[in-house]
Amino acid sequence: MKYQVSEIKNYMENWAKDKDQLSWDNSGSQIEFKEFTDSVILGLDLTDKLIKKAIELESKLIITHHPMFFSGEKNIIQGTYMGNNIISLIKNNISVFSYHTSMDIAKDGVNDTLFEKLNLKNKNILAYEDEKAMGLVGEFEKTYSLLELNKFLIKKLQVKKIKFYGREDKLIKKVAILGGSGADFIYDAKKSGADAFITGDVKHHDGQKAYENDIILIDVGHFYSENIVLEKIKSRLMENFKGLNFYIEEKSSFELDI
């Protein structure tokens, strides 16, 4: 069954509202056509691989978490990576909608899904930015050693390797979480009383801050802390658009298995 792309857009924007995105973000329509589609391509990032998959499946809609246009494109030049992507999308009338910080913040969005995936309870807000809720704090059902927590997170998030920063003798019960790049909120995590802070894109000096402030900082990877929301998007769209087909990017398009 085919649906108007605009119908799906309206549903998504009632869920991950444009007004809820942070001031620096570019969530929402990236490219939009008045088309019908019987399928949706879901991915964390807009890549040439996703575009090829959309063309192969004759899908007219790609939904991503990270915006296609973020740094401000000033030209479209054939032969360049971005130029070729834009030209392919336009030639094939494929719309692209992105829901970034609007989906981070949304109920049932990235952080709620991560909270649910880790079986946490006693939910509280981690911090605020632009008067928007950023991240969550909760508690595991049991207290974990670092080795036990490592095995648990690998299983739950399907990540191959996790990096831990801090002091080795810590036990973990209360945690702060923030999908994507959240290390800037380490002091908020410490202030919340969390034993550990789970996020992605942790740098060397972020690890040093964790050690100095006696909190465990856990880097599960940017991709693995956010891609869990793709299944949530699929399930909600399936409930509301019967017969719609889906393709989901299950691993990062640019992370090599070597």
HUZIVEN-V713583 format. One record per residue. NEAR is the number of other ideal C-beta (glycine too) atoms within 12 Angstrom. Layout:
near->NEAR
near->NEAR
This chain:
near->14
near->21
near->28
near->22
near->33
near->21
near->25
near->39
near->36
near->21
near->27
near->38
near->26
near->19
near->30
near->37
near->22
near->27
near->19
near->29
near->28
near->24
near->13
near->15
near->28
near->27
near->39
near->31
near->27
near->32
near->35
near->26
near->25
near->14
near->28
near->22
near->37
near->24
near->34
near->43
near->43
near->43
near->42
near->42
near->35
near->39
near->29
near->25
near->25
near->39
near->38
near->24
near->30
near->39
near->23
near->16
near->23
near->20
near->37
near->36
near->51
near->54
near->53
near->45
near->45
near->40
near->33
near->36
near->26
near->21
near->11
near->11
near->19
near->10
near->11
near->19
near->14
near->15
near->11
near->15
near->19
near->26
near->18
near->19
near->35
near->26
near->20
near->29
near->37
near->20
near->16
near->28
near->23
near->38
near->38
near->44
near->47
near->39
near->47
near->38
near->40
near->32
near->46
near->41
near->39
near->33
near->23
near->25
near->40
near->45
near->43
near->30
near->33
near->40
near->36
near->24
near->31
near->35
near->19
near->31
near->18
near->18
near->24
near->25
near->25
near->39
near->30
near->14
near->24
near->18
near->13
near->26
near->28
near->33
near->43
near->42
near->36
near->35
near->27
near->29
near->16
near->16
near->18
near->29
near->21
near->26
near->17
near->18
near->31
near->26
near->15
near->29
near->39
near->19
near->18
near->27
near->32
near->21
near->30
near->20
near->17
near->31
near->28
near->29
near->32
near->33
near->20
near->13
near->12
near->30
near->21
near->36
near->24
near->33
near->44
near->44
near->49
near->46
near->46
near->41
near->27
near->39
near->34
near->24
near->37
near->40
near->22
near->30
near->41
near->27
near->17
near->30
near->21
near->41
near->34
near->46
near->48
near->54
near->48
near->36
near->24
near->34
near->20
near->15
near->15
near->30
near->26
near->17
near->25
near->36
near->21
near->17
near->25
near->22
near->37
near->41
near->47
near->45
near->37
near->43
near->31
near->28
near->33
near->37
near->42
near->43
near->39
near->40
near->44
near->37
near->24
near->35
near->43
near->28
near->20
near->30
near->32
near->23
near->15
near->20
near->30
near->12
near->16
near->33
near->26
near->31
near->29
near->29
near->36
near->22
near->22
near->27
near->22
near->17
near->20
near->8
near->8
near->4
